[in-house]
Amino acid sequence: MIDAYIQSYIKRTLSLNPKDIELLDKSSREDYTFLHALAKFTRSPKKIRDEVVNLLFASRDTTAVTLMWLFYELAAKPASVRRLRNEIISAVGIDRLPTPHDLKNMKFLHQVVNETLRLHPAVPINIRYAVRDTIVYTTSDKVKGRPISVCKGDAVAFSALAMQRRDDIYPPVSPSFPPADVFAPERWDSWTPRPWTYIPFNGGPRICVGQQFALMEIWYTVTRLLQKFEYIERVNGGGNVEPMSVKAEIVGSPARDVLIKFREADLSKEMKN
Amino acid sequence: MVRQLFTRQRIEDLDLFEKHTNTLISHIGRHDHANNLTQLFYCYTLDIATEFLFGQTVGSMNEPQSEFAEAIAEVQRVQSKFARAGYVDARCSVLSIKLTHHFATVHSSHSFRAEASTMA
């Protein structure tokens, strides 16, 4: 079913010869899609399908769960909502569409998104395969700091979810740095994580290809929603006030549905201010 | 190969987001309505991803039960069971490709679901 859907697009794209695709590109028309660009690299339907299916799955759920966690956490922090909304309104006003420049320069917006990805990385557990024999050094008490040998081809699983809540790799707890398992966007006011202690998109040569696209999508969505709504409130389904646990499949989603009430901003009042 | 396709022009095409954000906002109920953001955001990001990749959206926010959206959810359920059963040898993406390929000839979402559960 998914394949059939995608194949119809691939077929249509490949029915154009490379010259036509080039022309379409130059015309910068809207119907020049990602698929057309991909078809410039390969004419193999299978290759194109593989790449497109990969991107579809990689982009869709990760972005969705990040937005869910962000609103879930934010709804319990009215002070952060106010600070974020103030930043948004002073940068873009109540109804102007944000530009890429606006989005790249809203500091607290980035802090809120970064904090969400720290506490709830979209891919909680990941795997890498060793390209050569190597040794992994560890400081964990359980193995008393003994190094672990890894042979070429071995799978090494690691968890950003577990690591990014470790108090021992972050600054000591202080008024400006709450414990690692607390959602606190303000901790980023004066903190930049040390390399490799914050890896929601992973790193190295296989870092997430969609990072910038995903961030742009999230920044845009949050900005537009908070332009419109000034107040968000968590609804605890059936009186359930337990903290939300994570359902860690490939993507780490909230275990229960995220239910949120929105209250629209009174625009007439804001216009006067 | 794919990395160089994420050009600045493509990443910064905010019109794409605006169109779907508008639909999203139109689906958000006010006046004490408890909005299910889980459902809404899954549809929202699917609509954006399909338009970004294919130039045409599946429009699942307006039609959440669309065959395509359900098929994707099913593949992901099965895929995750595979991963937990220890078949983590292949990358997740490879798994999903194999599964989508396997399901390619199965058209109705009913038989699709039956097949998926026997596989899992």
Interface residues (C-beta under 8 A of the other chain):
Chain A: M1 I2 D3 A4 Y5 I6 Q7 Y9 E30 D31 Y32 T33 F34 L35 A37 L38 F41 T42 R49 D50 E51 V52 V53 N54 L55 L56 F57 A58 S59 R60 D61 T63 A64 V65 L67 M68 F71 Y72 L97 P98 T99 P100 I127 A155 A157 V209 G210 Q212 F213 M216 E217 Y220 T221 R224 L225 K228 F229 V235 G237 E249 I250 S253 P254 D257 V258 L259 I260 K261 F262 R263 E264
Chain B: M1 V2 R3 L5 F6 R10 I11 E12 L14 F17 E18 T21 L24 I25 I28 G29 R30 D32 H33 A34 N35 N36 L37 T38 Q39 F41 Y42 Y44 T45 L46 I48 A49 T50 F52 L53 F54 G55 Q56 E67 F68 A71 I72 V75 Q76 Q79 S80 A83 R84 V88 D89 R91 C92 S93 S96 I97 T100 H101 F103 A104 V106 H107 S109 F112
